């Protein structure tokens, strides 16, 4: 009777195959790219809701006047931006063509009182100082809609009241 030490080649191949199958199954179940995309969409939902709430609270507190009121036109889509150079509108996530970029940060009362800052899309890093990849629209009956230009998995991100 011989005293065997170690594993046979077949045993090692079987163990490596089982580990590879478990690793592949775990990677598919976790799917980090999907998790990151879903987290970015969650941030976008939070941002558009915050902007909408801030704008509407501003309107209520200022007797129906909108922030940066001179630049609002009914039924026009505006890409939000910040700074003196608002940037070139390029929000392609919507079917409506935007006419211009609307700088809501110019209204210091909105930013200081109702919003900490105008939020920036989570995929923009670092912030380019102009476009924030969100848009806003006011209908002729006063309904305000805020949405995200970027999206993950074609999930439309838009909130209106």
MARMILO-216246 format. One line per 8 residues: number of its first residue (from 0); for each residue x, y, z of N, C-alpha, C. Coordinates in nm, 3 decimals. Each point is the difference from the previous one (the first is absolute). Example, Ala and Ser with C-alpha at 12.3 -4.5 7.8 and 13.67 -1.06 7.14 Angstrom:
// residues 2
0 = 1.319 -0.569 0.780 -0.089 0.119 0.000 0.090 0.120 0.000 ~ -0.035 0.105 -0.072 0.082 0.119 0.006 -0.077 0.109 0.073
// end
This chain:
// residues 161
0 = 0.083 -0.116 0.000 -0.083 0.116 0.000 0.089 0.124 0.000 ~ -0.028 0.088 -0.097 0.080 0.121 -0.009 -0.074 0.114 0.071 ~ 0.077 0.091 0.052 -0.055 0.115 0.070 -0.002 0.118 -0.098 ~ -0.119 0.033 -0.049 -0.016 0.109 -0.098 -0.017 0.133 0.070 ~ 0.068 0.103 -0.047 -0.017 0.136 0.052 -0.032 0.090 -0.118 ~ -0.097 0.093 0.019 -0.034 0.094 -0.105 -0.126 -0.041 -0.074 ~ -0.032 0.079 -0.103 -0.121 -0.022 -0.079 0.039 -0.046 -0.140 ~ -0.094 -0.071 -0.060 0.024 -0.040 -0.139 -0.033 0.117 -0.092
8 = 0.044 -0.008 -0.122 -0.026 0.105 -0.097 -0.150 0.015 -0.024 ~ -0.073 -0.107 -0.005 -0.144 0.004 -0.021 -0.070 0.073 0.114 ~ 0.039 -0.028 0.123 -0.061 0.068 0.114 0.025 0.151 -0.006 ~ 0.120 0.040 -0.036 0.032 0.143 -0.010 -0.082 0.068 -0.110 ~ -0.016 -0.067 -0.112 -0.078 0.057 -0.111 -0.146 0.018 0.041 ~ -0.055 -0.096 0.070 -0.140 0.009 0.045 -0.017 0.116 0.098 ~ 0.091 0.016 0.093 -0.009 0.109 0.097 0.012 0.136 -0.069 ~ 0.092 0.013 -0.092 0.016 0.127 -0.073 -0.126 0.030 -0.081
16 = -0.059 -0.100 -0.062 -0.123 0.020 -0.078 -0.115 0.046 0.089 ~ -0.013 -0.060 0.117 -0.107 0.038 0.092 0.020 0.144 0.047 ~ 0.123 0.038 0.033 0.028 0.136 0.043 -0.030 0.099 -0.113 ~ 0.036 -0.035 -0.122 -0.028 0.088 -0.114 -0.150 0.019 -0.021 ~ -0.077 -0.106 0.013 -0.146 0.010 -0.014 -0.060 0.087 0.109 ~ 0.045 -0.017 0.123 -0.051 0.082 0.111 0.038 0.146 -0.018 ~ 0.121 0.027 -0.046 0.043 0.138 -0.023 -0.083 0.065 -0.111 ~ -0.024 -0.072 -0.106 -0.080 0.054 -0.111 -0.143 0.027 0.045
24 = -0.058 -0.091 0.077 -0.136 0.020 0.050 -0.008 0.120 0.093 ~ 0.100 0.018 0.084 0.002 0.114 0.092 0.014 0.130 -0.077 ~ 0.087 0.004 -0.100 0.019 0.121 -0.078 -0.128 0.039 -0.074 ~ -0.070 -0.098 -0.054 -0.126 0.027 -0.070 -0.105 0.049 0.097 ~ -0.006 -0.060 0.119 -0.099 0.040 0.099 0.026 0.140 0.053 ~ 0.124 0.035 0.021 0.033 0.130 0.056 -0.004 0.108 -0.109 ~ 0.056 -0.025 -0.115 0.003 0.091 -0.116 0.027 0.145 0.041 ~ 0.126 0.032 0.025 0.033 0.133 0.049 -0.039 0.113 -0.095
32 = 0.005 -0.021 -0.128 -0.038 0.107 -0.093 -0.148 0.036 0.016 ~ -0.081 -0.101 0.018 -0.144 0.024 0.020 -0.024 0.073 0.131 ~ 0.070 -0.039 0.104 -0.015 0.065 0.130 0.041 0.147 -0.007 ~ 0.109 0.028 -0.070 0.045 0.139 -0.015 -0.103 0.081 -0.079 ~ -0.050 -0.057 -0.108 -0.102 0.069 -0.080 -0.126 0.027 0.078 ~ -0.045 -0.097 0.079 -0.119 0.020 0.083 0.024 0.105 0.107 ~ 0.119 0.003 0.057 0.033 0.101 0.100 0.001 0.140 -0.062 ~ 0.052 0.011 -0.122 0.000 0.129 -0.068 -0.143 0.045 -0.030
40 = -0.087 -0.092 -0.042 -0.139 0.036 -0.023 -0.068 0.043 0.129 ~ 0.030 -0.066 0.110 -0.057 0.039 0.129 0.043 0.142 0.037 ~ 0.125 0.035 -0.027 0.047 0.136 0.026 -0.071 0.099 -0.091 ~ -0.023 -0.037 -0.125 -0.073 0.088 -0.092 -0.142 0.025 0.048 ~ -0.069 -0.106 0.046 -0.135 0.017 0.055 0.001 0.097 0.117 ~ 0.098 -0.016 0.086 0.012 0.089 0.117 0.025 0.144 -0.045 ~ 0.087 0.018 -0.097 0.035 0.135 -0.047 -0.119 0.070 -0.065 ~ -0.071 -0.069 -0.090 -0.112 0.066 -0.069 -0.111 0.033 0.099
48 = -0.021 -0.085 0.099 -0.102 0.028 0.102 0.041 0.120 0.084 ~ 0.128 0.009 0.036 0.048 0.114 0.079 -0.014 0.131 -0.078 ~ 0.037 0.000 -0.128 -0.012 0.121 -0.081 -0.146 0.040 -0.013 ~ -0.087 -0.096 -0.029 -0.142 0.030 -0.015 -0.057 0.056 0.131 ~ 0.031 -0.065 0.111 -0.051 0.049 0.129 0.052 0.140 0.030 ~ 0.128 0.025 -0.028 0.058 0.132 0.024 -0.066 0.108 -0.085 ~ -0.019 -0.028 -0.128 -0.062 0.098 -0.090 -0.144 0.028 0.042 ~ -0.076 -0.105 0.028 -0.140 0.020 0.038 -0.014 0.073 0.133
56 = 0.087 -0.030 0.095 -0.005 0.072 0.128 0.037 0.147 -0.021 ~ 0.095 0.025 -0.088 0.038 0.138 -0.034 -0.119 0.073 -0.060 ~ -0.072 -0.064 -0.092 -0.116 0.061 -0.065 -0.108 0.033 0.103 ~ -0.025 -0.092 0.091 -0.102 0.022 0.103 0.040 0.118 0.089 ~ 0.126 0.003 0.043 0.046 0.104 0.092 0.015 0.137 -0.067 ~ 0.005 0.003 -0.134 0.020 0.126 -0.073 -0.119 0.036 -0.087 ~ -0.119 -0.034 0.045 -0.125 0.041 -0.065 -0.008 -0.035 -0.148 ~ 0.042 -0.119 -0.036 -0.013 -0.048 -0.137 0.114 0.038 -0.092
64 = 0.101 0.067 0.050 0.116 0.037 -0.081 0.098 -0.116 -0.002 ~ 0.048 -0.034 -0.118 0.095 -0.110 -0.015 0.143 0.051 0.017 ~ 0.092 -0.086 0.046 0.140 0.043 0.008 0.054 0.032 -0.140 ~ 0.076 0.108 -0.011 0.050 0.046 -0.129 -0.118 0.018 -0.095 ~ -0.104 0.067 0.049 -0.132 0.006 -0.062 0.001 0.054 -0.142 ~ 0.089 0.092 -0.032 -0.001 0.063 -0.132 0.029 -0.099 -0.111 ~ 0.064 -0.112 0.032 0.040 -0.095 -0.104 -0.095 -0.116 -0.020 ~ -0.111 -0.006 0.075 -0.092 -0.114 -0.012 -0.103 0.028 -0.108
72 = -0.018 -0.097 -0.090 -0.108 0.006 -0.098 -0.080 -0.128 0.013 ~ -0.128 0.011 -0.018 -0.086 -0.118 0.013 0.028 -0.102 -0.109 ~ -0.008 -0.125 0.039 0.015 -0.116 -0.090 0.136 -0.009 -0.067 ~ 0.100 0.066 0.053 0.136 -0.012 -0.052 0.082 -0.084 0.095 ~ 0.086 -0.083 -0.056 0.088 -0.084 0.080 0.135 0.070 0.013 ~ 0.047 0.012 0.123 0.128 0.065 0.026 0.093 -0.098 0.069 ~ 0.121 -0.011 -0.050 0.100 -0.077 0.072 0.053 0.086 0.112 ~ 0.009 -0.056 0.120 0.051 0.076 0.113 0.151 0.014 -0.011
80 = 0.051 0.109 0.051 0.143 0.023 0.002 0.037 0.091 0.115 ~ 0.127 0.026 0.013 0.047 0.089 0.106 0.106 0.093 -0.057 ~ 0.021 0.111 0.067 0.106 0.091 -0.040 -0.041 0.093 -0.111 ~ 0.089 0.091 -0.035 -0.032 0.099 -0.102 -0.008 -0.063 -0.139 ~ 0.075 -0.108 -0.022 -0.006 -0.071 -0.127 -0.078 -0.128 0.022 ~ -0.124 0.003 -0.037 -0.089 -0.112 0.029 0.028 -0.120 -0.089 ~ 0.067 0.019 -0.109 0.032 -0.112 -0.086 -0.098 -0.016 -0.114 ~ 0.030 -0.089 -0.089 -0.086 -0.027 -0.114 -0.095 -0.113 0.037
88 = -0.129 0.018 -0.012 -0.094 -0.105 0.034 0.020 -0.123 -0.088 ~ 0.008 -0.116 0.061 0.016 -0.123 -0.077 -0.071 -0.116 0.068 ~ -0.111 0.028 0.060 -0.075 -0.103 0.071 -0.070 -0.088 -0.102 ~ 0.054 -0.117 -0.025 -0.054 -0.087 -0.103 -0.091 -0.109 0.055 ~ -0.022 0.000 0.131 -0.082 -0.106 0.059 -0.148 0.027 -0.020 ~ -0.035 0.117 -0.045 -0.141 0.033 -0.017 -0.029 0.020 -0.148 ~ -0.127 -0.006 -0.034 -0.037 0.018 -0.140 -0.023 0.147 -0.031 ~ -0.017 0.083 0.102 -0.022 0.143 -0.020 0.135 0.069 -0.015
96 = 0.011 0.087 -0.096 0.125 0.074 -0.020 0.001 0.120 0.094 ~ 0.108 0.016 0.072 0.011 0.113 0.090 0.047 0.123 -0.075 ~ -0.046 0.117 0.045 0.036 0.122 -0.070 0.128 0.060 0.054 ~ 0.023 -0.011 0.128 0.117 0.065 0.059 0.030 -0.065 0.134 ~ 0.101 0.051 0.064 0.041 -0.048 0.132 -0.050 0.101 0.103 ~ -0.060 -0.045 0.108 -0.054 0.086 0.104 0.088 -0.010 0.123 ~ 0.055 0.112 0.042 0.090 0.004 0.115 -0.081 0.033 0.125 ~ -0.042 -0.104 0.074 -0.075 0.023 0.123 0.090 0.040 0.116
104 = 0.131 -0.020 -0.015 0.090 0.042 0.107 0.012 0.152 0.005 ~ -0.045 0.069 -0.107 0.005 0.146 -0.001 -0.096 0.058 0.103 ~ -0.101 -0.076 0.037 -0.092 0.043 0.105 0.057 -0.044 0.134 ~ 0.071 0.090 0.066 0.066 -0.038 0.125 -0.100 -0.041 0.107 ~ -0.120 0.055 -0.005 -0.101 -0.039 0.099 -0.037 -0.147 -0.016 ~ -0.008 -0.049 -0.122 -0.032 -0.141 -0.022 0.111 -0.089 0.053 ~ 0.123 0.031 -0.037 0.111 -0.086 0.039 0.028 0.010 0.149 ~ -0.003 0.117 0.057 0.033 0.014 0.142 -0.112 -0.047 0.091
112 = -0.125 0.019 -0.040 -0.112 -0.030 0.089 -0.060 -0.137 -0.023 ~ -0.016 -0.041 -0.127 -0.074 -0.122 -0.030 0.087 -0.116 -0.045 ~ 0.114 0.029 -0.057 0.094 -0.103 -0.046 0.140 0.037 0.046 ~ 0.079 -0.098 0.037 0.139 0.028 0.034 0.075 0.043 -0.125 ~ -0.014 -0.076 -0.106 0.057 0.031 -0.131 -0.093 -0.057 -0.106 ~ 0.022 0.040 -0.123 -0.069 -0.066 -0.110 0.073 -0.133 -0.019 ~ -0.071 -0.113 0.011 0.069 -0.129 -0.008 0.056 -0.028 -0.139 ~ 0.100 -0.086 -0.002 0.066 -0.041 -0.124 -0.021 -0.149 -0.019
120 = -0.019 -0.044 -0.123 -0.017 -0.142 -0.029 0.117 -0.080 0.055 ~ -0.027 -0.118 0.059 0.109 -0.077 0.062 0.108 -0.048 -0.097 ~ -0.027 -0.001 -0.129 0.104 -0.043 -0.095 0.094 0.114 -0.036 ~ -0.033 0.122 0.038 0.086 0.115 -0.029 0.099 0.017 0.114 ~ 0.119 -0.045 -0.021 0.103 0.016 0.103 0.132 0.029 -0.068 ~ 0.063 0.110 0.025 -0.048 0.109 0.084 -0.104 0.084 -0.073 ~ -0.073 0.080 0.074 -0.104 0.086 -0.056 0.063 0.099 -0.098 ~ -0.061 0.012 -0.118 0.060 0.085 -0.104 -0.033 0.147 0.016
128 = -0.077 0.038 0.100 -0.026 0.140 0.028 -0.108 0.063 -0.085 ~ -0.059 -0.073 -0.091 -0.103 0.059 -0.084 -0.127 -0.084 0.004 ~ -0.003 -0.108 -0.075 -0.120 -0.083 -0.006 0.000 -0.100 0.115 ~ -0.119 -0.026 0.053 -0.011 -0.096 0.110 -0.077 -0.125 -0.041 ~ -0.044 -0.007 -0.125 -0.072 -0.114 -0.058 -0.136 -0.026 0.064 ~ -0.066 0.107 0.041 -0.140 -0.007 0.041 -0.075 0.105 -0.081 ~ -0.131 -0.018 -0.016 -0.079 0.096 -0.074 -0.124 0.036 0.078 ~ -0.062 0.112 -0.040 -0.121 0.047 0.067 -0.094 0.057 -0.106
136 = -0.129 -0.015 0.024 -0.103 0.049 -0.093 -0.118 0.050 0.083 ~ -0.059 0.111 -0.042 -0.121 0.051 0.064 -0.109 0.002 -0.106 ~ -0.112 -0.065 0.028 -0.110 -0.002 -0.097 -0.079 0.130 0.010 ~ -0.089 0.022 -0.094 -0.079 0.124 -0.001 -0.094 0.009 0.119 ~ -0.034 -0.114 0.062 -0.086 0.005 0.118 0.081 0.001 0.130 ~ 0.133 0.015 -0.009 0.084 0.015 0.118 0.060 -0.129 0.054 ~ -0.024 -0.111 -0.067 0.059 -0.127 0.046 0.149 -0.001 -0.034 ~ 0.083 -0.028 0.102 0.144 -0.002 -0.018 0.047 -0.144 -0.002
144 = 0.084 -0.032 -0.097 0.056 -0.135 -0.013 0.151 0.012 -0.001 ~ 0.066 -0.085 0.079 0.146 -0.006 0.004 0.040 -0.143 -0.035 ~ 0.102 -0.015 -0.083 0.043 -0.133 -0.040 0.150 -0.008 -0.018 ~ 0.049 -0.121 -0.021 0.142 -0.026 -0.019 0.027 -0.029 -0.148 ~ 0.104 0.063 -0.053 0.038 -0.024 -0.140 0.062 -0.139 -0.015 ~ 0.089 -0.035 0.092 0.066 -0.131 -0.003 -0.090 -0.103 0.066 ~ 0.019 -0.125 -0.037 -0.077 -0.108 0.061 0.073 -0.131 -0.017 ~ -0.028 -0.090 0.091 0.055 -0.135 -0.008 -0.114 -0.093 -0.034
152 = 0.021 -0.090 -0.094 -0.098 -0.101 -0.037 -0.130 0.062 -0.054 ~ 0.012 0.116 -0.066 -0.114 0.070 -0.062 -0.115 0.028 0.096 ~ 0.031 0.016 0.128 -0.104 0.034 0.098 -0.021 0.150 -0.003 ~ -0.119 0.044 -0.043 -0.031 0.143 -0.005 -0.011 0.053 0.142 ~ 0.074 0.106 0.028 0.001 0.059 0.134 -0.056 0.140 -0.013 ~ -0.124 0.018 0.043 -0.070 0.126 -0.015 -0.104 0.010 0.110 ~ -0.007 0.116 0.065 -0.098 0.025 0.106 -0.070 0.130 -0.032 ~ -0.130 0.004 0.013 -0.074 0.121 -0.026 -0.113 0.023 0.100
160 = -0.024 0.125 0.028 -0.112 0.040 0.088 -0.055 0.133 -0.048
// end
